[in-house]
Amino acid sequence: MSCEPVVLAGKKAALVRLLAQGATLSAAAVGAGVGLRTAQRYMQDPLVRVALAQAQDAALGDVARRMSAGAGAMLDVLQAVAADVAMPPSVRVAAARTWLETMFRAKEMLELSARVAALEAKLGGEK
């Protein structure tokens, strides 16, 4: 997919916006003021599909940023539950397991991110 943002206008832009917000194709078509067949034809346009993918990526990025902002508080909750001897053992074990699984996934993601950055730098230097 191209790194350049795709800018659509009019009904195509409205269709993409509604689809990115989670509307079905038929509901997005109504919202954009086009028929279902026209919406289906729009979806065959590579630029429309790229614009939709970019809009979905942006929405996912927003979700990830919000989750990251609250991660510290959620980890505090897990830590408190895992350490609370008044909690049933199954709850404490579940909290500890969640904590460890999350930590391992975060470590994996950081390592993969560093490896991808190194590969991109290497490939960028070869051009």
N, C-alpha and C positions, 0 to 999 in steps of 0.2 A: 504494500500500500504506500502511496505517495506520502511524503512528509509535509507537502504543501497542503494547507487547509483548502478544502473544496467549499466554495461559496455558491449556493444555489439561490434562486430568487423565486418569488411567487408561490404557486401551488406545489411545486416540487419541494421547496424549502419547508412549506407548511407540513407536507406529508412526512418528510424526514423528521421534523421536530416532534410531531405527534407519535411517530413510530418509536423514536428514541425515548419518549416518555412512557412507553409501554402499551400504546394503543394497538389493537389488532389492525390488520391492513384495511379491513372494511370500515372500521371506526375512523381510522386515520383518513381514509378516502373521503368520508362524509365531512370530517372536520376541515379537510383541505379544500372541500368544494369540488371534488372530482368523482367520477364514477369508479366503481371497483376495477373495471377493465382498464381504465386509464391509469389507476394506481399500479396495477400489475404491470402495465407497459412501462411506467416510470421506473419500477423496480428492476427492469431489464437494462436500464441505463447504467453503465459502469460508474459514472460520476455520482449518480444518486446512491448507489451501493457504497461507494467510498465515503460519501458524505454521511450516510447512516452509520457506517463503521466508526468514523471519526466522532460522531455525536455520542455513540455508545461508549467509546473509549473515554471521552471526556466525562461522561456520567460516572463511569466506573472509577475514574481518577478522583472525582469528588467524593465518592463513597469511601475510597481508600484513605483519603486525607481526613475525613471525619472519623473513621475508625482509628486511625493513627493518633488523632488528637485525644481520643478517649481511652486509648490503650493503657496508659499508666493507671488510671482510675480502676479499670477493669482488672488489671493485674493485682492491684491493691485488694480488691474484693476477693479474688481467688486466694491470695496469700492469707488474708484474714480468715476465710472459711477453712482453709487447709490447716491453719494453726489453732483454730477454735476447738478445744477439747470437749466443749458442750455439744458440738455437732456430731451427728451419727458418723461412725467410721466410714460408711460407704460414701457419704457426702464429702468427707475430708479426702478420701482416696480419689474421688472424681475430680475434686478441685486440684489436687496435686498432679494428677495425670494430665489434666487440661493445661496446667501451668507448664509442665515439662514438654508436652507435645508442641505447645505454642512456641516455647523457647527454641526447640530443635528446628521447627519450621522457619522461624525468624533467622536463625543462624544459617540455615541452608540458603535462604533467599539472599542474605547478605553475601555469602560466598559466591552464589551464582551471579549476582549482580556485579561483583568485582571481576569475575571471570569474563563475563560478557563485555564489560567496559575494557578489559585488557585486549580481548579479541577485536573489538571495534577500533581501538587505538592502533593495533597492529595492522588491521586492514586499511585503516585511514592513512597510515604511513606508507603503504605500498602503492597508493594511487599516484 
